[in-house]
Amino acid sequence: MDIEDLAARVKAGERRALARAITLVESNRADHRADATRLIDALSGAGREALRIGLSGTPGVGKSTFIEAFGMFLIDQGFKVAVLAVDPSSARSGGSILGDKTRMERLSREQNAFIRPSPSQTQLGGVARRTREAVALCEAAGFDVVLIETVGVGQSETMVAGMADLFLLLIAPAGGDELQGVKRGIMEMADLILVNKADGALLQTAMRTCADYAGALRLLRKRPQDPEGYPSAMTVSAITQDGLVEAWEAMTELADWRRTEGIWSATRAAQARAWFEEDLRQALLARLERDPKIRALVDDLGDQVAAGVTSPTAAAERVLAALDT
Ligand code: GDP
């Protein structure tokens, strides 16, 4: 494969080249991995930076409706928008529930939009690397905003927040008790909580829900990455598009403040370091798994630990000692 040519086409913003490049980084084949690494390297100096926005919410909250409306809004403002989906559960269902492009019918027809469904994956570590590389490719292709969508299943949120500049949590209007349903850890990751469906018969409930979340956010520990008034909660309607302007204003205000304070680049640097270490951990574990001698030793020691003959700590030390010989 002519990687230089592919890199040049991605840089020129060719959507078909971008799609091919993402397929390449999603592949597990060793030769594809080598090509993918060369491609990412060739593009790393592109010097382009997108606003990476992570977006999470449980199924039915209105993510695809919101992304369609918000994406169209951004395109009307002259931005190029890429949408990537992360769906770790798709491995179980055998196909991607987030993959259906008809969910964002108008956006998918836009020249300045790029929508990439979630690859079906087996393990979160693999999903993380692929998504990160896909984000980098979209960035190199000149997209101004990269939306990374995920369903609310805990681990995947942490992963998406770890590769985004801003993290949005989409919530549906509901009674007060629902507040407890959102895990504290996910609340703590959110920069903006958007209570969707603030329209028609749901408007009053949405406003009440929003006030509840605003109250809950004020109780959270102050984070160094926030100016006064953040994280905040606001109402939106993906259907009437009410609140989209305000939500975008809040996102840009927050992003600008973090840029000025040096928090933006420090966060990206810390994220890059964390991903390097995570990649290394994964690679080391994979190497251990592949080594038949070590594999046999681990199985044997596992039996001994299970039988109470050896302690877990002693067993782990014996594996490490075997690595050194
Ligand atoms: P997702 O599963 O989070 O992607 O949710 P969808 O975007 O598929 O939306 C789930 C349902 O909520 C659909 O029936 C949408 O029409 C509806 N919905 C989404 N956004 C809004 C909104 O702003 N207002 C109202 N009233 N309904 C909405």
Boltz pocket constraint, residues with backbone or C-beta under 6 A from the ligand:
constraints:
  - pocket:
      binder: B
      contacts: [[A, 57], [A, 58], [A, 59], [A, 60], [A, 61], [A, 62], [A, 63], [A, 64], [A, 65], [A, 66], [A, 196], [A, 197], [A, 198], [A, 199], [A, 200], [A, 202], [A, 236], [A, 237], [A, 238], [A, 239], [A, 240]]
      max_distance: 6.0
